[in-house]
Amino acid sequence: MKKRKGLALFASDFAKFGILYAIANARNQTPTPLDPVENWQFWTGESALIEFLIKAYPSKARQNSYMQSLWEKNHADGIEAHYDVSNEFYDLFLDSKYKFYTCAEHLSDTETLEEAQENKANQLRSLMRLNGNEKILDLGCGWGAMLKFLKDSGHTGELHGFTLSKEQLAYNQQTLGFSVSLANFVTDPFKDAPYDRIFSIGSFEHVRPHELKSVYQKVYDALAPGGFAVHQFFSYEREPYPASVLFGQMFFPGSLLSTHEYHLEVAQSVGFKITHDSIHDYRPTLRAWYDRLVANQEKALQIVDVETYNRYMAFFPTSWTFFNNKESNLHRIVMEKS
Ligand SMILES: C[S@@+](CC[C@H](N)C(=O)[O-])C[C@H]1O[C@@H](n2cnc3c(N)ncnc32)[C@H](O)[C@@H]1O
């Protein structure tokens, strides 16, 4: 099928996803790399027009009809579209030691991304309350960052991970030598259960609202008695603005966030006791990834086409605005199996 371009693409994006998406995609299609200063300002500066567009369109009916079709989509297709761009491309902006693709913890303005990611990993490890021998499962392990951090910290118990990205699988198995499976934690059974700890960092964002209950139930069932789960993910802080729901499809096709309240309600309904819930700031991490991508523009364009580069240039500042507007917050939650 011939790829739509120019006005035809704008009109079809507008009809399907709303005008904010259409504007962003038109900017992504420009044949040259986006100007870093203008682009950051465009998406994060105070603009009455952008604010109006986020809040006004598309209508609930339009969103609902599109969402129905999304729910039938295969998870793996959406994951591959985002994560299987190229491992070398991600290397250009992720922290060099662990390759976390999730919110770090900047304890001061002067810390590097590497330090901030280690802060986050340390804090998550503390929440897991480990003695070093536990059998642990990482749901959505990415490039093995937290598994590597745990191993480097002296953990000797079994470490397992699931991912849906083939590029990540190859990196985990061949480069890091971890026990990672290409498995869908929404639809596949959690093999090798029970686990003493199950954690996820930045992967519950991919679970659609109607799937949440069965995922929490599976986590609960796969934990050994007295075991517990630690999850870091972002969710809507309240009902989302209209444009947010469909705009996210540009970056994560087939994924759909839930509200935070709904996460807690569902986790408790399967038997979990919530013993920790804290909020963390995603904006410094997004800015750090943006700056690193910009600094590596030339290398990036040897790996991906301009459209892909521009899409990531849109991803970081639009996400920054999403958190800055308090539409979403990044939470860390501990849920215990009684
Ligand atoms: C944002 S990345 C985070 C990776 C890693 N946890 C980190 O902190 O860098 C999200 C991860 O979740 C995985 N993922 C998302 N949905 C999944 C699913 N249904 N089954 C298995 N993995 C999934 C992706 O493959 C990816 O590895």
The ligand as a MOL file (V3000), in Angstrom:
LIG
                    3D

  0  0  0     0  0            999 V3000
M  V30 BEGIN CTAB
M  V30 COUNTS 27 29 0 0 0
M  V30 BEGIN ATOM
M  V30 1 C 10.1690 0.8680 28.9660 0
M  V30 2 S 10.8600 -0.7380 28.7650 0 CHG=1
M  V30 3 C 11.5770 -0.9350 30.3640 0
M  V30 4 C 12.6520 -1.9490 30.3930 0
M  V30 5 C 13.3590 -2.1390 31.7280 0
M  V30 6 N 12.4600 -2.6010 32.7590 0
M  V30 7 C 14.1010 -0.8850 32.1790 0
M  V30 8 O 13.8890 -0.4280 33.3070 0
M  V30 9 O 14.9020 -0.3880 31.4040 0 CHG=-1
M  V30 10 C 9.4200 -1.8030 28.8190 0
M  V30 11 C 9.7140 -3.2830 28.7300 0
M  V30 12 O 8.4950 -4.0010 28.9290 0
M  V30 13 C 8.4550 -5.0790 28.0110 0
M  V30 14 N 7.0500 -5.4660 27.8320 0
M  V30 15 C 5.9920 -4.6570 27.6220 0
M  V30 16 N 4.8560 -5.3800 27.5340 0
M  V30 17 C 5.2180 -6.6780 27.7050 0
M  V30 18 C 4.5110 -7.8980 27.7430 0
M  V30 19 N 3.1930 -7.9370 27.5780 0
M  V30 20 N 5.2000 -9.0380 27.9590 0
M  V30 21 C 6.5550 -9.0170 28.1290 0
M  V30 22 N 7.2820 -7.8810 28.1270 0
M  V30 23 C 6.6140 -6.7300 27.9130 0
M  V30 24 C 9.1390 -4.5410 26.7680 0
M  V30 25 O 9.5490 -5.5940 25.9290 0
M  V30 26 C 10.2800 -3.7800 27.4100 0
M  V30 27 O 11.3160 -4.6640 27.6990 0
M  V30 END ATOM
M  V30 BEGIN BOND
M  V30 1 1 1 2
M  V30 2 1 2 3
M  V30 3 1 2 10
M  V30 4 1 3 4
M  V30 5 1 4 5
M  V30 6 1 5 6
M  V30 7 1 5 7
M  V30 8 2 7 8
M  V30 9 1 7 9
M  V30 10 1 10 11
M  V30 11 1 11 12
M  V30 12 1 11 26
M  V30 13 1 12 13
M  V30 14 1 13 14
M  V30 15 1 13 24
M  V30 16 1 14 15
M  V30 17 1 14 23
M  V30 18 2 15 16
M  V30 19 1 16 17
M  V30 20 1 17 18
M  V30 21 2 17 23
M  V30 22 1 18 19
M  V30 23 2 18 20
M  V30 24 1 20 21
M  V30 25 2 21 22
M  V30 26 1 22 23
M  V30 27 1 24 25
M  V30 28 1 24 26
M  V30 29 1 26 27
M  V30 END BOND
M  V30 END CTAB
M  END
